[in-house]
Amino acid sequence: MKKRIVLLISVFTFFQVQAQTSIFNDLLHKHVSKNGIVDYKSFKNDEGKLDLYISYLEETSPTNFWSKDKQKAFWINGYNAYTIKIILENYPLKSIMNINQKGKNAWEIPFAKIGGKNYTLNHIEHKILRKYLFDPKIHVGVNCASGSCPKISNIAFTEKNIDAELTRLMKDFINDTSRNKLAKKKIQISSIFDWFKSDFTRDGSLIAFLNKYSETEISPKAKISFLKYNWTLNGK
């Protein structure tokens, strides 16, 4: 009987996650271009639907019974949903950097409620995703709503698509000449690779990591410099 109850709960949770994630997926597909440009003005008109998805986040606690891919997809979607939410609450604005509440920036405000607990965006990224669900590709999943960020995907992450989608986003990011300038002997790359260098070099050098996804073969001895970050809002 106990096993049957656990199975029924698992099945219910599976379909609930699917149904709620589809709401966020539809919103992204509607308001985010393939190039990662967000139409925040039109998104604002659908804020009620975003709130439905956020209500699901507020009531849902990922557990160890979930696969790591399922947990990773959930937390990245949550991070992005709450990032969009705080932008909409302060829209119009030129940059997420302009958001400030009682001396705290957008990443330090404990407004992201998940499973009945309040989190900051920083906590989700650094204390959950990077610490317990480590994957260097996480950095192209979570989105800081800015021009130099890896583009936000116009589909939601799921247990099934998370690895393939993060791989696609990493390839797109590294080969995007507006965000990284690659040549055999010299590269100018995103400051993300500087800020989180330890994440990208766990299994080798930074250039070795880039070469996994780069369409340009980079010499191991290539000169590396980092580009200035553009914090302009990633909107129309």
N, C-alpha and C positions, 0 to 999 in steps of 0.2 A: 504493500500500500504506500509506504513512504517513498519508494523508488518511483511509483506511478505519479505521486503528487509532484515530486521534483521534475519529472519528465513533462508533466502538464505545465508547470510554471516555466520551464525552459522553452517550450513551444510557444506559450503565450508571449513571453519576453521577445522571442525571435520575431514574431509577427508585429509586435508593438514597435520594436526598433525599426523594422522595415517600413512600416506605415509612417512613422514620424520622420524618419530620414527622407522619405519621398517628398514631404512638405518642403524641407530645406533644399532638396535637390531641385524641385520645381522653381523655387524662388531664385536660386543661383542661375538656372538655365534661362530664366526670364530676364534677369536684371544684370547679368555679367556676360560680357562679350568673350569670344574665344581668345582674345588677347589679354583678358584679365582686367578690362576696364569696367568699373562698376557704375551703373546709372543710379546713383543714390536718390536722385529726385523721384524717379519712378518707384524705387524700392520703398521710399517713404510711404507711398500709397498702399503698399502691401505690408506695412509694419504689423498689422493685426495678425497676418499669417505667420510672420516671423515670431511673434509673441506666442503663437500656438506651439511652435517648435521649442521655444525657450521654456514654456511650461512643462514640456516633456523632459527637458534637461534638468529642470528644477526638481523633478520628482524621481529621477532615475539615478541609481548608484551602480556604476560598473562593478562587477565582482571578479574574483579570481576564476570563477567558472567560465567567464568569457575568454575567448582566445585573445592573444596579444594583438592580433590584427583587428579584432572587433573593438578592443579597448582603445587602440591607437586611433582608429577611425572615429570613434565616439568623441574622444577628447579633442582631436583636431577640428572636427565639425563644431564642437562646443566653443572652442577658442575663436573660430572664425565667425560663428553666429553672434557671439557676444561682442566681437570687434565691430561687426556691422551695426549691431544694436547701439553701441555707444557713439558711433559716427552719426547714426540717424537721430539720436537724442540731441546731438549738438549741431546738426546740419542746419544751414550751410556753414562750412568751414574750409579753410585752405589746407589744413594739415592736421593729422591726428595729434601732432605735437602741441597744438593749441588747446587741447583739452586739459583742464586742470581743476581738480576738486580738493579744496582744503590743502593745497600744496602738493597734491599727488597727481602724477600724470596718468594717462589712460591705462598703463600696464600695472600701476600700483594701487588702483582703486579696487577694493574688494566687492565688486558688483556682480560677478559671474557666479550665479547660484546653481549648483549641481548636486543632486541627491540630498537637498536640504542644507548643504553647507555653502558658505560664501568663499569664493576664491578670487585671487587677482589673476590677470592674464599671465603675469610673470610666474606665478606659482604653477599654473597649468603647464606652461612651456618648460620651465627649468626643474621643477620639483616632481613632476609627474611624467611628462613625455620624455624629457632628456634623461631623467634619472632611472625610471622604471621601465620605460618602453623605448629604450634607446634605438635610434636609427638616424644616421646623419641626414637622411632625406626628409626628416621631420621639418627641417628648415625651409623647405619649399612647400610644405603643407600649411603650417601656420602662417597667417598673413598679417602684415603690419599696416595694410591699407595705404601704402605709399609707393611713389613712382619707382624707387629702386628695389622694392620688394620683388621676389619672384611672383609671377602673376598668380592671382587667385584662380583656382579652377572653377569652371561654370557647372560642375557637377559635384554632388556631395560624396564624401568618402564612405565606403562600406567595407565590411570584412572581406568581401571578395575582390574589390578593386583597389584596395589601399596600396599594395605594393606596386602594381603596374602603373597606377595613377601617379604615385610619388616618383617613380622612375621616369615617366613621361615628363613630369614637371621639372625634374632635375635636368634632363636633357635639354628641354626648352630653355631653361634658365641659363645654363652654362653656355649654350650656343646663341643666346640673344645678344647681339652686338651692342644693344643699348644698355646692357647691364654688365657685360663682360667682353673684353677685347683680347682675343687670343691670337697668338702667332707662335711659330716654332720656338723662337729664341727670346720672346718677350711677351708677358701677359699683364694686362691691367684688369683686375678682377674686383668683384663686389666686396665691400667691407665685411659682409657676412662671413666670408672665408677667413677674415682676420679675427673678428670678434669670437667666432666659434671654431677656431683652428683645431683645438684639441678634439672636437667631434669628427672632423674630416681627416684627421691623421692617426686615428687609432690603429689602422691596419697598414699604414704606409705614409708616404709623403703627400703633401697637398697636391702636387702636380700629378702624382699617381692617381689620386682620387679624381681629379679633373679629367684625366685621360680616359677614365672609364666611360665618360659621357660626351666628351668633346669630339666634334667633327674635325677638329684641327689637331694634329699630332704635336704635342708640346714636349720640348726637350726637357729632360730631368734637370738640366742646368739653366733653364730659362730664367730670365730676370723677372721678379714678381713685384708689382706695386698694386696698391688698392685704391679704388675709385671713391670719390666723395659721394656720400649717400644723399639721395634726393628724397626728402620727406614730404613732398607735395602729394596731396590726396590722389589716390588712384581712381579718380572719377572722371566723368565727362566734363 
